[in-house]
Amino acid sequence: MSWEEIELGRLFQIKHGWAFKGEYFRPEGEFMIVTPGNFLEQGGFRTRVGKEKYYVGNFPKEYLLSKGRVVIAMTEQGPGLLGSPGIIPNDNKFLHNQRIGLVTNIDEKKVYEKFIYYLFFTNKVRDKIFGTSTGTKVKHTAPKRIYDIKVEIPSVGTQQKIASILSAYDDLIENNLKRIKLLEEIAQRTYEEWFVKFRINGEELAIDEETGLPEGWELKEIQFFGKVVTGKTPSTLNAENFDGTVPFVKTPDMHGLPYVIKTNQTLSRLGAELQSKKFIPKNSIMVSCIGSAGVYALASIDCQTNQQINSVDFFKSNYSFYFYCLAGNLKPLLEGLGSNGATMTNVNKGKFEKINVVHPGDELLIDFHEKIKSNFELILSMQKQNEILKEARDILLPRLMSGEIEVEALKELIEI
C-alpha cells in the first residue's frame, strides 16, 4: 500500500468562527456556542460542559454548524485540547465561534472527511500543532500554521476503509452514550414524579399545609445523610505522590456522565495514604463547590478529590441515587451561598453540609432506590465498556493511520 506525503493545506482549509458578543450569552437558549471546552483530549465532542453558553442575539447564519462537520479546537482550553477534533452531533444547534476551526473546502479526490477527523487524533499531528502554537498563558494556533504540517496518507479508498473500522468503535461508544442518557432521563423522570410533583404510582400525596411537603416528609441537612468530605491535593513538591492507581477527581473529570470512570490525574498509594481520611467510596456523590459550582457525579470506585469538591459518603446505600437526581437542582443554591460579592463561587464544607434537602422517609427512599438501581448499574457497566472500546480504538488508530497495519489484513483478524 503506497502512502503519499502531503501538507494539510493541500487537502482542506480551516475556517475561523465569528466573534459572538458576550452580552448576548445566556445559560439557556436555542443556539449553543461551541468552545474548546466541548472537546475531549482523546478526541470527540460533548454537548454538556457544565457551563453551557447559549446565544440569543443575531448572527450570520453561515456560523450555524451542520451535523457531521469536523471542527478543531484552536485554543488550549485545558491540557491536551489544542488540535482536538470533534464532529458536530446535531443540525442547527451549535454556533461556530472564533476559537474553533471548521474543516472546509475539502479536496475529496485526495482525502475523505472522516479520515481528516482521525488524522487529528494522532499524536504525530497533535504534537506538530502544539509546536505551531503561540501564547504564554493560553496556547493557540492558526489555520496557516496547520497548513504547513506534513502527513502521510493512503488512497481515498483506503482512507474510507480505515475510517470505517475506527467509526465502528465510535458508533458502539455513541450507542452506549445514547442508552446512558435514556436511562438517566428515566431515573430523573421518576424522581420528579415522586419528589417534585408528589405523585407516586399515579396517586397524589396529601400535602401538609404548614410545610408545603407531603405529610411525614421533612427537611434535613446534607450532613444527616452522610459524612461530608472536602477533597485535598497532596504536596506537588513530591512527584512520588502522583501517577499511581488512585483516581484523583477534579471538576473537569465530572462533566457529562453520571459516573467518573477515568481521571486526568491519579495519586500514588503514598500520596493517597498521606490524606487517607479523604477517601470516598463507590456511589458517593461529588459536587464542585469552588469556581464552576454545581457540577456533580458519582464515584465509580474508591477515590479522592481535590479541594474544589465536597463529597457525601452516605450513611445508607439507598441515599446515593436519590442524591444524584436532586443534585441537578443544587447549582443556583450553591452559587447563591458561595457568592459573597466575590468573583468566584466558594462554598466551604460548613455551608455545604448545612444545606437543607427533602427527606421523604427511609421507606420511600428504599422503594425509589430499588426502582432505579438497575438503571445506574447498567449506566456504570456501559461507561466501563466505553472505556474499553476507547482503549482498543486508541491502540488501533495510530497503527492504522501510519500504515503499520494493513486494512485488509486487519479485517481478517478482528470483528468489531
Residue, then its C-alpha position, 0 to 999 in steps of 0.5 A: m500500500s503506497w502512502e503519499e506525503i502531503e501538507l494539510g493545506r493541500l487537502f482542506q482549509i480551516k475556517h475561523g468562527w465569528a466573534f459572538k458578543g458576550e452580552y448576548f450569552r445566556p445559560e439557556g437558549e436555542f443556539m449553543i456556542v461551541t468552545p474548546g471546552n466541548f472537546l475531549e483530549q482523546g478526541g470527540f465532542r460533548t454537548r454538556v460542559g457544565k457551563e453551557k453558553y447559549y446565544v440569543g442575539n443575531f448572527p450570520k447564519e453561515y456560523l450555524l454548524s451542520k451535523g457531521r462537520v469536523v471542527i478543531a479546537m484552536t485554543e488550549q482550553g485545558p491540557g491536551l485540547l489544542g488540535s482536538p477534533g470533534i464532529i458536530p452531533n446535531d443540525n442547527k444547534f451549535l454556533h461556530n465561534q472564533r476559537i474553533g476551526l471548521v474543516t472546509n473546502i475539502d479536496e475529496k479526490k485526495v482525502y475523505e472527511k472522516f479520515i481528516y477527523y482521525l488524522f487529528f487524533t494522532n499524536k504525530v499531528r497533535d504534537k506538530i500543532f502544539g509546536t505551531s502554537t503561540g501564547t504564554k498563558v493560553k496556547h493557540t494556533a492558526p489555520k496557516r500554521i496547520y497548513d504547513i504540517k506534513v502527513e502521510i496518507p493512503s488512497v481515498g479508498t483506503q482512507q474510507k476503509i480505515a475510517s470505517i473500522l475506527s467509526a465502528y468503535d465510535d458508533l458502539i461508544e455513541n450507542n452506549l452514550k445514547r442508552i446512558k442518557l435514556l436511562e438517566e432521563i428515566a431515573q430523573r423522570t421518576y424522581e420528579e414524579w415522586f419528589v417534585k410533583f408528589r405523585i407516586n404510582g399515579e396517586e397524589l400525596a396529601i400535602d401538609e399545609e404548614t410545610g408545603l411537603p407531603e405529610g411525614w416528609e421533612l427537611k434535613e441537612i446534607q450532613f444527616f445523610g452522610k459524612v461530608v468530605t472536602g477533597k485535598t491535593p497532596s504536596t506537588l513538591n513530591a512527584e512520588n505522590f502522583d501517577g499511581t492507581v488512585p483516581f484523583v477527581k477534579t471538576p473537569d473529570m465530572h462533566g457529562l456522565p453520571y459516573v467518573i470512570k477515568t481521571n486526568q490525574t491519579l495519586s500514588r498509594l503514598g500520596a493517597e495514604l498521606q490524606s487517607k481520611k479523604f477517601i470516598p467510596k463507590n456511589s458517593i456523590m461529588v459536587s464542585c463547590i469552588g469556581s464552576a459550582g454545581v457540577y456533580a457525579l458519582a464515584s465509580i470506585d474508591c477515590q479522592t478529590n481535590q479541594q474544589i469538591n465536597s463529597v457525601d459518603f452516605f450513611k445508607s446505600n439507598y441515599s446515593f441515587y436519590f442524591y444524584c437526581l436532586a443534585g441537578n437542582l443544587k447549582p443556583l443554591l450553591e452559587g447563591l451561598g458561595s457568592n459573597g460579592a466575590t468573583m468566584t463561587n466558594v462554598n466551604k464544607g460548613k455551608f455545604e453540609k448545612i444545606n437543607v434537602v427533602h427527606p421523604g422517609d427511609e421507606l420511600l427512599i428504599d422503594f425509589h432506590e430499588k426502582i432505579k438501581s438497575n438503571f445506574e448499574l447498567i449506566l456504570s457497566m456501559q461507561k466501563q465498556n466505553e472505556i474499553l472500546k476507547e482503549a482498543r480504538d486508541i491502540l488501533l488508530p495510530r497503527l492504522m493511520s501510519g500504515e503499520i497495519e494493513v486494512e485488509a489484513l486487519k479485517e481478517l483478524i478482528e470483528i468489531 
